[in-house]
Amino acid sequence: MKRAVFPGSFDPITLGHYDIIERGLKLFDEIILAIGVNADKKYMFSLEQRKEFLEATFAHQPKIKIKTYQGLTVDFCKKEKAEFILRGLRNPADFEFEKAIAHTNRKLEQIETIFLLTSSGKSYISSSIVRDVIRNNGDYTMLVPDAVRVKK
């Protein structure tokens, strides 16, 4: 079985994430959406909310598992018997950042990182932009899956 981990904070999941995950399903038998927990990071949405957004978004997809983890992504991959890490790239800056992490992960655990380019119509979307739109009462709904809704 080809199993990949798609790690992230998903604060919140965006249509860019969704694009990469849906396209990744053609490459892998199973994708684990791994919500990283970092005690030093301030999140807009609670861990429970982020998990609920993912569960509702992919409720129809049996090849997707949703889990949380702390620590190194490679340790989580080893525990879950995942041979691949799936990552999306929006721009050259993403590539440079992700390349360094991929090299480190391969050195630590011999795990391969697979990069997919975000579709051109979604490459501008990031969770930080979505959070900024939400904070300023803008219409964020065209940037995220339908499951992501803020209660006012």
C-alpha positions, 0 to 999 in steps of 0.5 A: 500500500502506498501511504502518504502523510500530508502534514499541516496545521490546517488553520484552516484548510484552504482550497489550495490544500484541497486541490493537492489532497484530491490530486494526491489521491490519484497517486496514493492508496491512502493519505493521512491528513496529519494535523501538527500540534505546536504548543508555541503556535497561536491558532485561530481555530481549535484542534477540534475545529480543524479536525472537524473541518477536515472530517466534514470536507473528506467524509466521502473519501475512504482513502483519507484518514485524519490524525493529530501528532506532535514532534517530528513529521518523520517520526509520525510517518514511521509510526504510521508506516507511511513511505511518503510525505505529500506537500504542495508548492505555490511559489518559488519561496515555498520550494526553497523552504520545502526543499530544505525540509525534504532533504532533512527528512530523507536524511533522518528517515529515508522518507521521500517527499512528493511535491505537487504544484498547486493549480494556478487558480488556487496558488495565491491562497494560504491559511494566513490570508484566509485568517486575515480575511476572516479577522477583517470580516471579509468573504472568505468562503471562496477560499475554503471548502464548504465545511469551513464556516465561522460562527459569528 
